[in-house]
């Protein structure tokens, strides 16, 4: 993505820098919590996430993901995002510093790795998951039903990083998952939207091997040092459908979409987005639901 800005003085330049940092890094502030004793964090686990997004290619999308959990809830988020955001901030500041034209600034954000946007807040007793998604200066959140997974637990066991785990099979999101859970950690949490076993899910993969959550590490503290898991109080409620409409409007006309969030004294003279043709993946992580029998 290449963006050109026009600003009229040094004050506007600083406003521009503040605006860009707020837009691109607002999601980190969205992890602010409010107290809830039932959702007090008791540990965290990290996963190596792999997803074959297109069955016509053998390439897998890979990312490190974190799960912070309590007795009745969990927060699932990208661990790569902080690294990507740090690189993005440094890139933006360098290009501002080295700008040849003080009145017209071009910022090139190409080459940065993609990450999973937002986060998933799962509340198991309410059977809901709050999906937190950033858009410009605002964090939005919409609720989804956390579907019950009918797991079949087998006698098969194995050890994962010193943890004794048992195998279970369950159908979710159009896929049959094989999960390995540790009953010594008696919480029903797991990566993404997988949940409902009598122990923490340490690893999981669909039986086709197209989606995998591989164990990386475990800790009795959480990655963000939060004491409870709760939806951020500053996020605006929306629906998935309305949020997707906003994203489409941004892709179709980014200049018009950004007009409403620029600070005083900063204008966009031109936006030119240069990127490869958008990939049309044929294998989303969630497939159309269908009944699965015989396992």
Residue pairs with C-beta under 8 A, 6 or more apart in sequence:
1 108
1 109
1 110
1 273
1 274
1 275
2 106
2 107
2 108
2 109
2 110
2 271
2 272
2 273
2 274
3 106
3 107
3 109
3 268
3 271
3 272
4 104
4 105
4 106
4 107
4 268
4 269
4 270
4 271
4 272
5 16
5 104
5 105
5 107
5 266
5 267
5 268
5 269
6 103
6 104
6 105
6 266
6 267
6 268
6 269
7 13
7 15
7 16
7 103
7 105
7 265
7 266
7 267
8 103
8 265
9 265
11 265
12 263
12 264
12 265
12 266
13 96
15 263
15 264
15 265
15 266
16 96
16 105
16 263
16 266
17 92
17 93
17 96
18 263
19 137
19 261
19 262
19 263
19 266
20 92
20 107
21 89
21 92
22 137
23 136
23 137
23 261
24 85
24 88
24 89
24 92
25 85
25 89
26 134
26 137
26 138
26 139
27 81
27 117
27 118
27 119
27 132
27 134
27 139
28 82
28 85
29 139
29 232
29 234
30 119
30 132
30 134
30 139
30 232
30 234
30 235
31 75
31 77
31 119
31 224
31 226
31 232
32 232
32 233
32 234
33 226
33 227
33 228
33 229
33 230
33 232
34 228
34 230
34 233
35 227
35 228
35 230
36 228
36 229
36 230
37 228
38 70
38 71
38 72
38 73
38 125
39 70
39 71
39 72
39 73
39 123
39 228
39 229
39 230
40 70
40 71
40 227
40 228
41 68
41 69
41 70
41 222
41 226
41 227
41 228
41 229
42 69
42 70
42 71
42 187
42 220
43 68
43 69
43 185
43 200
43 218
43 219
43 220
43 221
43 222
44 66
44 67
44 68
44 69
44 218
44 219
44 221
44 222
44 223
45 66
45 67
45 69
45 200
45 202
45 215
45 216
45 217
45 218
45 219
46 64
46 65
46 66
46 67
46 79
46 216
46 217
46 218
46 223
47 64
47 65
47 66
47 67
47 191
47 203
47 213
47 214
47 215
47 216
48 62
48 64
48 65
48 212
48 213
48 214
48 215
48 216
49 62
49 63
49 64
49 65
49 116
49 191
49 212
49 213
49 214
50 60
50 61
50 62
50 211
50 212
50 214
51 60
51 61
51 210
51 211
51 212
51 283
51 285
52 58
52 59
52 60
52 61
52 209
52 210
52 211
52 283
53 60
53 61
53 279
53 281
53 283
53 284
54 279
54 281
54 282
54 283
55 210
55 282
55 283
56 282
63 78
63 79
63 80
63 115
63 116
64 78
64 79
64 80
64 216
65 76
65 77
65 78
65 79
65 116
65 191
65 192
65 213
66 76
66 77
66 78
66 79
66 223
67 74
67 75
67 76
67 189
67 190
67 191
68 74
68 75
68 77
68 222
68 223
68 224
68 226
68 229
69 75
69 187
69 189
69 200
69 229
70 187
70 228
70 229
71 187
72 123
72 124
72 125
73 121
73 122
73 123
73 124
73 189
73 229
74 120
74 121
74 122
74 124
74 187
74 189
74 190
74 195
74 229
75 119
75 120
75 121
75 122
75 226
75 229
76 119
76 120
76 122
76 191
76 192
77 116
77 118
77 119
77 120
78 115
78 116
78 117
78 119
79 223
80 113
80 115
80 116
81 115
81 116
84 112
84 113
84 115
87 112
88 109
88 112
91 108
91 109
91 112
92 107
92 109
95 105
95 106
95 107
95 108
96 105
96 107
99 105
99 106
104 269
110 274
110 275
117 133
117 134
118 131
118 132
118 133
118 134
118 139
119 131
119 132
120 129
120 130
120 131
120 132
120 192
120 193
121 129
121 130
121 131
121 132
121 141
121 229
121 230
121 231
122 128
122 129
122 146
122 189
122 193
122 195
123 129
123 130
123 146
124 146
124 188
124 189
124 195
124 196
126 146
127 145
127 146
127 147
127 148
128 143
128 144
128 145
128 146
129 143
129 144
129 145
129 146
129 193
130 141
130 142
130 143
130 144
130 231
131 141
131 142
131 143
131 144
131 240
132 139
132 140
132 141
132 231
132 232
132 235
133 139
133 140
133 141
133 142
133 243
134 140
135 243
135 246
135 247
135 250
136 257
136 258
136 260
136 261
137 261
138 235
138 236
139 232
139 234
139 235
139 236
140 235
140 236
140 237
140 238
140 243
140 246
141 231
141 232
141 235
141 236
141 237
141 238
142 237
142 238
142 239
142 240
142 242
142 243
144 240
146 193
146 195
147 172
147 193
148 196
149 170
149 171
149 172
149 177
149 194
149 195
149 196
150 170
150 171
151 168
151 169
151 170
151 179
151 196
151 197
152 168
152 169
152 170
152 295
153 166
153 167
153 168
153 197
154 166
154 167
154 168
154 169
155 166
156 166
156 167
157 164
157 165
157 166
157 167
158 165
158 167
158 180
159 165
160 180
160 182
160 202
160 203
160 215
161 202
161 215
161 217
161 218
163 182
163 184
163 185
163 202
163 218
164 182
164 183
164 184
165 180
165 181
165 182
165 199
165 202
165 203
166 180
166 181
166 183
166 199
167 178
167 179
167 180
168 178
168 179
168 180
168 181
168 197
169 176
169 177
169 178
169 179
169 295
170 176
170 177
170 179
170 194
170 196
171 177
171 291
171 292
171 295
172 193
172 194
173 193
173 285
173 286
173 287
173 289
174 286
174 287
174 288
174 289
174 290
175 206
175 207
175 208
175 210
175 211
175 287
176 206
176 207
176 292
176 295
177 194
177 204
177 205
177 206
177 207
177 211
178 204
178 205
178 206
178 207
179 190
179 194
179 197
179 201
179 203
179 204
180 201
180 202
180 203
180 204
181 190
181 197
181 198
181 199
181 200
181 201
181 202
182 199
182 200
182 202
183 198
183 199
184 199
185 199
185 200
186 198
186 199
187 199
187 200
188 195
188 196
188 197
188 198
188 199
189 195
189 200
189 201
190 196
190 197
190 200
190 201
190 204
190 213
191 201
191 204
191 213
192 213
192 285
194 201
194 204
194 213
195 201
201 213
202 215
202 218
203 213
203 214
203 215
204 212
204 213
205 211
205 212
205 213
205 214
206 212
210 283
211 285
246 257
249 256
249 257
250 257
254 271
254 273
255 268
255 270
255 271
258 268
258 271
259 268
262 268
